[in-house]
Amino acid sequence: MLVIDSATEACSVALFDAGTLVAGECVELGRGHAERLVPMIADLPDRGRARRIMVNLGPGSFTGIRVGLAAARALGLAWDVPVGGYHCLDLVAAMARDTHPATAIDVVMTGGHGEWFFQPFGADGVAAAPLASLPPEAVLDRAAARVVAGSQAEAVARHNGALALAIRPDARHFDLLAHACWHDAISPVYGRAPDARLPA
């Protein structure tokens, strides 16, 4: 399985065989995902060729999400293999649970236009509420878990004293994600309404 993750400031790829990581890479880019992603895949064994592809659907950077989806769809078509997806905050929560099992976790990630993406997860690892894109002050009011993970974890921890895990999604940890979080549909998840609206 080839896993592609370019929805955030981080860009990562990983190749798994029967659930075991074969090879992978993760770099903090900020920008430039389109230029780096395909060479990273090509550097994997057998140029990343796999029998299935999974891609981060978001939420996150609009451009990063589109870059990942375009690469996954193109390779899926070229290799004639199925393409599925997963949600960004689900993977961050799974990565946090790996070091803090049976613990409620709030995931807080950088969103668009000054907002933060927020989603609480229960001690069982299941999302306790839908994904929300909120102003930072609203997230600070809602965040109640003793562990907070994501790119804005430290900001939340400074406010409420929670333990901060400043992590971003990493394809190399895809094996931590429950199969229930895999999606066959690969529609992008932007997490907030579009800024531009068609005229009435």
N, C-alpha and C positions, 0 to 999 in steps of 0.2 A: 504494500500500500504506500502510495506517495501522498504526503501531507504538505499542503501549501498554506502559509500563514503570512499575509502581508497587510492586514487590516489596521495595524497600529504603527507606532514609530519603529517597532521591531519588524524585521523581515526574517522568516525562518522557513526551512524545508526539512523534511525528514523522510527516510525510507524505512519501512517496517516489513519484517517477514514473520508471519504468524504471531504478530503482537510484540515481537522483539525488535528493538531499534538496531538497524544495520548501519546507518550513517545519517548525519544531519548537520545543519549549520544554522546559527542564529546571529544576526548582526543588528545593532542599533543604527538605523539610518536616518530617521527623521523624514528625509526626502530621498527620492531616487530609487524607489522600489521597482519601477518599470525597467530600469537599466540593470539592476542587480539580480532580479528574481530568476530569470531564465538561465543565466550563467551558473547560479547556485544550484539549480536543478541539474544542469548538465554536468556538474562536478560530482554528482552522486554516482554510485556504482551503476553500470549499464545506463548511464545518462538519466537515471531516475525512473526508468521504465518499470511500470507496475501494473497489476491486474485491477487496481481500483485507485481512485484519486479522491481525497477529501480536502476541502478548502474552507478557510475561515470566511463566513458569510457576513461578519460584522456583529454589532456595530463598531464603528471606528472611523478612520479616514475614508472619505468618499472615494478618493483616487486609489488608495491602497486596496480597498475592497474590490473595485473594478479591475485593477491589475491582477489580483489573485484569481478572480472569477474568469477573466479572459484567458489566463494561462491554463487554468484547470480545464475549461471547456475545449480549448484548442488541443491540448494533449489527449483529453478523453476522446475527441473525434479522431485524432491521428492514430491513436493506439486501439480504438474501438473498445474502450473500457468504461464502466460506469463512473459517474462523478457524483459525489455527495458533499454535504457540508455540515458545519457545526457553528455554534454561536460563540462569539468571542468571550463573553463573560462566563459562559459555562466552562470553558477550558481554564480560565484564570481561577475560578472557584475550585476546579478539580486539582489544579497545581497547589493551591493553598491547603486543601484537605490532605494532600499527601504528607505534609509536615504537621498538620493540626487536625487529625481525624476526629470524628464525632464532635465537631465544634461548629456552631453557627458562624457564618462568615458573610460579611458585607463586601461586595465587589464594587469598586468605584474607579471608573476610567475617565480619561479626558474625552469630552464630547466636542461638539461644534458650537461656535459662537459663545464661548465662555461657559457653556453648560457642562455638566458631568453626567455620564451614564451611571446609573445606580441600580443594583439588584441585590436583594438579600437572599441568602441560601441557608436552609435549616441545617441542623446537626446531621440529618440524614443525607445531605448533599443535594436535596431537591430545592428548586427555586421556591421561595416563600411568597413571592409577589412578582408581577410582570416587570420587565425592563422599563425603566423610566429615564428620560432626559430632563434634568432639572438644574436650576440655578444652584451654585455651590451652597448657598445658605440653606436651601431646602434640603439638600443632601445631608448637611451637618445636623439638621433637626431630626432627620429620619434614621440616620445611622445609629444602631444600638448594639450591634454585635461586638464581642470583645476582641475579635480578629477582623481586620479589614485588609483587603488585598486589591492590588491594581495600581495603575500609574498615579492615582491621587490618594493612595492609602496614607501616605505620611501627612498630608494636609488634614485628613479626617482625624488621624491619631493625635495630632497636636491639639485638636479641639476637644476630643472626648476621652483621651488617654488609652485608646485601644492599641493592641499590638498591630503594627503596620508591616505588611509584606508587599514591598514595592516591586511587584512582578508584572510582566506583560506576557501575553500568550506566546508560547514557544512550541512549534510543531514537534520538537523532539520529545515532548511530554504528552503527546496525543494519546498514548496508551493508558493514561490515567482517566480519560474521559469515558463515562458510562455509555454503553451502546445505545441506551435510550436517548442520548443527546445527539445521536447521528441523524441527519436529515437527508432524505432522498431528493427533495426539492432544493434547488440551489438559487433561490431568489435572494437578492441582497437584503440585509437587515441594517437600515441606516439609523434606527433608534430615535429619529425625530422627524417631524414633518418637513417637507422641502421648503426652502426659503423663497423660491420663485413660485408664483401661482399664475395659472392661465387666466386671462381676462374673462369676465363673466359673459 
